[in-house]
Every structure is written in structure tokens, then in C-alpha cells.
Amino acid sequence: MEEKKLSKIKKLFVDNYYRKFLEAQKERIRSNYPDFWKELTDQEVLEWIDSVVVDAKKLHFGNEFLIEGYLDIVCKIGKDFIADPEVDDNLIRFISDSNFSPYVRVRDTNRYIDKNCPKVTYPKPAQA
């Protein structure tokens, strides 16, 4: 019985911490990219950020700093940039190349995008 209680407490802590992380990222993106969330509800925003976190972890960006950097990349060039034929193939190869440090991949990808891709890609609401 004690193990169940402890497990619930741990899960609650992790869920609350993750929720706070999502909320913090929502506010950070709102301040860095004005009007980014203009078409989405709060729940859609949190779901969008959560899906980006899942994508970031697939690319081995496992800590908050790397996820934050990946969120910036996604905000600048779009959530589905890996499948987007308009995005430079070299950029996609670099961001997904595990031979480089994840820190280097996030940092250099953001620098490249800032220099070469001036537009911000806004998310669209989910279609029912």
C-alpha cells in the first residue's frame, strides 16, 4: 500500500513539474514570438508544445535546455520541418546527425536559421 502512495506522489510531482515546464515554454514563446499563439486555444498550445517535446526527444534532445532550443527551431521553421521539402536538406541532415553533440546541433541550427530564414512559421489549429 505504501508503494502505491509513493508511486502516486512521484507521478503527481513529475506531472506537475512537466505542466509547469509546458506553461513556462508557452510564456517564453509568447514573449519571443508575438502573436505566435493567436489562432490556438490554451489547450491546443500545450498539446502543440508537448508534441514538439516528443519530437525533440526522438532527436536525443533530452534536457530542458536542448528542448527549449529545439522549440525555437520549430517556432522559426515549422513543426514538421523534417518532412518539409522547402527546408534545406543539409539543415535536416545536421539536426538529425547523432555524430554531433546535441548542444552543437541545437545551437548551430538556430544560428543558421537566424541568418538564412527570416520568417516565423505560425502553428495552425487542429482540424476536427
C-alpha positions in Angstrom: 0.0 0.0 0.0 2.8 2.4 0.8 4.4 1.8 -2.6 1.2 2.7 -4.3 1.0 6.0 -2.4 4.7 6.8 -3.1 4.2 6.0 -6.8 1.2 8.3 -7.0 3.1 11.1 -5.2 6.1 10.7 -7.6 3.8 10.7 -10.7 2.0 13.8 -9.4 5.3 15.6 -8.9 6.5 14.7 -12.4 3.2 15.6 -14.0 3.1 19.0 -12.1 6.7 19.7 -13.0 6.1 18.9 -16.6 3.0 21.0 -16.7 5.0 23.9 -15.2 7.6 23.4 -17.9 5.0 23.5 -20.7 3.4 26.7 -19.2 6.9 28.3 -18.9 7.6 27.5 -22.6 4.3 28.8 -23.6 5.0 32.2 -22.0 8.6 32.2 -23.3 7.4 31.6 -26.9 4.7 34.2 -26.4 7.2 36.8 -25.4 9.9 35.9 -28.1 7.4 35.4 -30.9 4.5 37.8 -30.5 1.2 36.6 -31.9 2.5 33.0 -32.3 -0.4 31.6 -30.4 -3.1 33.8 -31.9 -5.0 31.0 -33.6 -4.8 28.4 -30.8 -6.6 27.8 -27.6 -4.6 27.3 -24.4 -5.2 23.5 -24.5 -4.0 23.4 -28.2 -0.9 25.4 -27.3 0.0 22.9 -24.5 -0.6 19.9 -26.8 1.5 21.6 -29.5 4.4 22.1 -27.2 4.0 18.6 -25.8 4.2 17.1 -29.3 7.3 19.2 -30.0 8.9 17.9 -26.8 8.2 14.3 -28.0 9.9 15.1 -31.4 12.8 16.7 -29.6 13.4 13.5 -27.5 13.3 11.4 -30.7 16.3 13.5 -31.8 18.0 12.9 -28.5 17.4 16.4 -27.1 16.6 15.2 -23.6 17.1 18.0 -21.2 15.2 21.3 -20.8 17.9 23.5 -22.3 18.0 21.4 -25.5 14.2 21.1 -25.7 14.0 24.9 -25.4 16.5 25.4 -28.2 14.5 22.9 -30.3 11.3 24.7 -29.6 13.0 27.9 -31.0 13.9 26.0 -34.2 10.4 24.7 -34.6 8.9 28.2 -34.0 11.1 29.6 -36.7 10.7 27.0 -39.5 7.7 24.9 -38.6 6.8 21.9 -36.5 7.1 19.4 -39.4 10.2 20.9 -40.9 11.9 17.5 -41.2 9.3 16.4 -43.7 9.0 19.8 -45.4 10.6 19.7 -48.9 11.2 23.5 -48.7 13.6 23.2 -45.8 17.3 22.8 -46.8 18.3 19.1 -46.8 21.7 19.9 -45.2 19.9 21.5 -42.3 17.7 18.4 -41.8 20.8 16.1 -42.0 22.7 18.3 -39.5 19.9 18.5 -36.9 19.4 14.7 -37.0 23.1 13.7 -37.2 23.9 12.0 -33.9 27.7 12.2 -34.6 27.5 15.8 -33.4 26.7 16.8 -29.8 23.1 17.7 -29.3 24.2 21.1 -27.9 26.1 21.9 -31.1 23.2 20.7 -33.3 20.7 23.0 -31.5 23.0 26.0 -31.2 24.3 25.9 -34.8 20.8 25.1 -36.3 19.4 28.2 -34.5 22.3 30.3 -35.8 21.8 29.1 -39.3 18.1 29.7 -39.3 18.5 33.2 -37.8 21.0 34.0 -40.6 19.1 32.4 -43.5 15.4 32.0 -42.7 13.9 35.4 -41.6 10.2 34.3 -41.3 8.4 32.7 -38.4 6.1 29.8 -39.2 2.9 30.1 -37.1 1.1 26.9 -35.9 -2.4 26.2 -37.2 -5.3 24.9 -35.0 -6.1 21.2 -35.3 -8.7 20.3 -37.8 -11.7 18.4 -36.4 
